[in-house]
Amino acid sequence: MTEEQQKTYERKAELFVGENYGYYEKQWRGRMMQQNFSSWNWAAFFFPLYWLVYRKMYLEGFLFGVITLFTPIIPGSGLILHILVGVYANSYYRKKELKVLAQTPQLTEWEAIQYIKKHGGTNVLGIFIALLITVFLAFSVFVSGFALFPAGEKENKLQSVQYKTLLIQASVFYK
């Protein structure tokens, strides 16, 4: 790559990432040809779904959300999933960056900038939408749990038996 091509790539990559370009540039440096690499991303580890949506990786966020629904089946799988996303998040993001930038050489400079802005950068609104969906699903499961397993039914039967027992004891005592 010539020096001019390198500068053009760096400008486009910085436009793609946005504010935190310094962090990602440091993570990606020297890994131009590696398909998969591991590095650590704390935000992706603690908040994988929201990090993915924030970085406009909607399909990956959706898949993470679906897989997360099955983690209660296997103990510890949720933590393993978070670790995997934390370890490979920068690599996933790099792949997306390369894919988006690969679409821009045939575009005019203005079209390339618009394309990169559309597919790159961050999406704060996406975090709020993902959070609302998460809260809605959690609330739905909570409410349906009450519908499937009504609380108090067992307690009502127990109180009824206790009441009848007291009546029987009282009738025996006052005879």
C-alpha positions in Angstrom: 0.0 0.0 0.0 1.4 3.4 -1.0 1.6 6.2 1.5 -1.3 8.0 -0.1 -3.4 4.9 0.0 -2.5 4.4 3.6 -3.6 8.0 4.4 -6.9 7.6 2.5 -7.5 4.3 4.4 -6.8 5.9 7.8 -9.2 8.9 7.0 -11.9 6.4 6.0 -11.3 4.2 9.0 -11.4 7.2 11.4 -14.7 8.3 9.8 -16.0 4.7 10.2 -15.1 4.4 13.9 -15.7 7.9 15.1 -14.5 9.2 18.5 -12.7 6.1 19.7 -10.6 5.6 16.6 -7.4 5.8 18.6 -8.4 2.8 20.7 -9.4 0.7 17.7 -6.4 1.8 15.6 -4.2 0.6 18.4 -6.0 -2.7 18.6 -5.9 -3.2 14.8 -2.3 -2.1 14.3 -0.2 -4.9 12.7 -3.2 -7.1 12.2 -4.1 -6.0 8.7 -4.0 -9.5 7.2 -5.3 -11.5 10.2 -8.8 -12.8 9.7 -9.5 -13.4 13.4 -7.5 -12.1 16.2 -8.0 -11.8 19.9 -7.8 -8.6 22.0 -9.8 -7.5 25.0 -12.8 -5.1 24.9 -14.3 -4.4 28.3 -17.4 -2.7 27.0 -18.2 -5.7 24.8 -17.6 -8.0 27.7 -19.9 -6.3 30.2 -22.6 -5.2 27.7 -22.3 -7.4 24.6 -25.7 -6.8 23.2 -25.6 -3.1 23.7 -22.0 -2.8 22.4 -23.0 -4.7 19.2 -26.0 -2.5 18.6 -24.0 0.7 19.5 -21.4 -0.3 16.8 -24.2 -0.9 14.3 -23.7 -4.7 14.2 -27.4 -5.4 14.3 -27.4 -8.9 13.0 -24.7 -9.9 15.4 -26.6 -8.3 18.3 -29.8 -10.1 17.3 -28.0 -13.4 17.2 -26.4 -12.7 20.5 -29.8 -12.0 22.0 -31.3 -15.2 20.6 -28.3 -17.3 21.9 -28.6 -15.6 25.3 -32.2 -17.0 25.6 -30.7 -20.5 25.7 -27.9 -19.8 28.2 -29.9 -20.8 31.3 -29.9 -24.4 29.9 -26.2 -24.8 30.3 -24.7 -23.4 33.6 -21.9 -21.0 33.0 -22.6 -20.6 29.3 -23.7 -17.0 29.7 -20.3 -16.0 31.2 -18.5 -18.0 28.4 -20.5 -16.1 25.8 -19.6 -12.7 27.4 -16.0 -13.7 27.4 -16.0 -14.8 23.8 -17.6 -11.5 22.7 -15.1 -9.5 24.9 -12.2 -11.4 23.3 -13.3 -11.2 19.7 -15.3 -7.9 19.6 -12.4 -5.9 18.1 -11.9 -8.5 15.5 -15.6 -8.6 14.5 -15.6 -4.8 14.4 -12.4 -4.9 12.2 -14.1 -7.2 9.7 -17.1 -4.9 9.5 -14.8 -2.0 9.0 -13.0 -3.7 6.2 -16.2 -4.8 4.5 -17.7 -1.3 4.6 -14.5 0.3 3.3 -14.2 -2.3 0.5 -17.4 -0.9 -0.9 -16.1 2.7 -1.2 -13.3 2.7 -3.9 -15.8 2.9 -6.8 -17.8 5.7 -5.2 -17.1 9.4 -5.4 -15.5 11.0 -2.3 -18.9 12.5 -1.2 -20.7 9.1 -1.8 -18.0 7.2 0.1 -18.3 9.6 3.1 -22.1 9.2 3.1 -21.8 5.4 2.8 -19.2 5.1 5.6 -21.3 7.4 7.9 -24.4 5.3 7.3 -22.8 1.9 8.0 -20.1 3.0 10.5 -20.0 5.2 13.5 -22.2 4.6 16.5 -25.9 4.4 17.2 -27.0 5.7 20.7 -30.7 5.4 19.8 -30.1 1.7 19.1 -29.0 1.1 22.7 -32.2 2.6 24.0 -34.3 0.5 21.5 -32.4 -2.7 22.5 -32.9 -1.8 26.2 -36.6 -1.2 25.7 -36.9 -4.6 23.9 -35.0 -6.3 26.7 -37.2 -4.7 29.4 -40.3 -5.6 27.4 -39.2 -9.2 27.0 -38.3 -9.5 30.6 -41.6 -8.0 31.7 -43.5 -10.4 29.3 -41.7 -13.4 30.8 -42.3 -12.2 34.3 -46.1 -11.6 33.7 -46.5 -14.9 31.8 -44.7 -16.7 34.6 -47.4 -15.4 36.9 -50.1 -16.6 34.5 -48.6 -20.0 34.2 -47.8 -20.4 37.8 -50.2 -18.3 39.8 -48.7 -17.4 43.1 -50.9 -18.0 46.1 -52.8 -21.0 44.8 -50.8 -23.4 46.9 -51.0 -21.0 49.9 -54.8 -20.7 49.5 -55.2 -24.5 49.6 -52.9 -24.7 52.6 -54.8 -22.0 54.5 -58.1 -23.7 53.6 -56.8 -27.0 55.0 -55.5 -25.2 58.1 -58.9 -23.4 58.6 -60.8 -26.7 58.3 -58.4 -28.4 60.7 -59.0 -25.6 63.2 -62.8 -25.9 62.8 -62.6 -29.7 63.4 -60.4 -29.2 66.5 -62.8 -26.5 67.8 -65.8 -28.7 67.3 -64.1 -31.5 69.1 -63.0 -29.3 72.0 -66.5 -27.7 72.5 -68.5 -31.0 72.5 
